[in-house]
């Protein structure tokens, strides 16, 4: 069964949320890696991407106020900008993710393209802003748990179906 084949990855994912905060982008990429590993043989029965998106939100909401603030999302930007030029290149982003886990290459490529909202082939703070706005479906300048979970559930379904749209 798929669940037995991938139990180590699922266990790793569960431990990720029990570990100290890794930053939202690392958590998102790790979930994507789990999903990508499961895709080759279909998703495990009972894998609830909505529940996992809720867990991601709980980890990302570092001040535990029920809102993912821009500052919580933008805090990861500087970590990826290894040369300090204000831009995160595809190489910087994927190298960082590969350093976290060498199996993250494929999903890191997909997510980089998702985060590059304006398709200019590098990430700047405005890309994170644009990404934040995509999740803020009611346009109130806050991303609540429902908005976050809805966005990521749809994105994971898109990735699972082989469509990597934004």
Order of alpha helices (4+ residues) and beta strands (2+ residues): alpha-alpha-alpha-alpha-beta-alpha-alpha-beta-alpha-alpha-beta-alpha-beta-alpha
